[in-house]
Amino acid sequence: MGSLLSLLLPVLGLLAGTVASLPARAADIPAAQQALLLLKVLAYDKQLDERIREGRLAILHRTGHTESEACGRDLMAALEEATSSFEVSGHRLTAGVFAVASNEAVEEAIAAGPVAVYLCPGIEEQLDSILAASAAHDALTFTAQTSFIDAGTSIGLVLEGDRPRMVVNLTTSREEGARLSASLLAVSDVRR
């Protein structure tokens, strides 16, 4: 955790400086930076040890949707690289990509027990099912899609100006079993 914190402090410093009132843009943060932010948010979940099962992260995308497939592929590569470098709170995590063209596919992907679920663009039709399944299975949801953030995804990773910013939906994150630390919330845009 010490090495993770040393990696996180510069990012938190950047995030703390992003409370300006510029509108947020989604999906502009490079996949490698999103992967690190996702892992670092998990390190600030006080319930991680209780929520984690097999240390999996799920990336949900839609087959045949170019942007969605690219998101899944890029984030998978970034998470593979990031998780090979360090553990999160003593847990070695792995990632998997799941195509979710139906509510049944959503349930199957999330029932497999991921600790976090990343939502790529193109899965709007399954968003309600994803949020319900994530709450039922204690899987924290992440996205870089503004519309998904507005619809209630737990953690949004967006740019404000040219800086990354986290948007935390506190109600949804608690429904998904997470208890995020005050130090993380202090540098995030918190919604209730």
Buried (B, 14 or more C-beta within 10 A) or exposed (E): EEEBEEBBEEBBEEBEEBEEEEEBBBBEBEBBBBBBBBBBBBBBBEBBEEBBEEBBBBBBBBEEBEEBBBBBBBBBBBBEEBBEEBBBBEBEBEBBBBBBBEBEBBBEBBEBBBBBBBBBBBBEEBBEBBBBBBBBBBBBBBBBBBEBBEBBBBBBBBBBEEBBBBBBBBEBBBBBBBEBEEEBBEBBBBBE
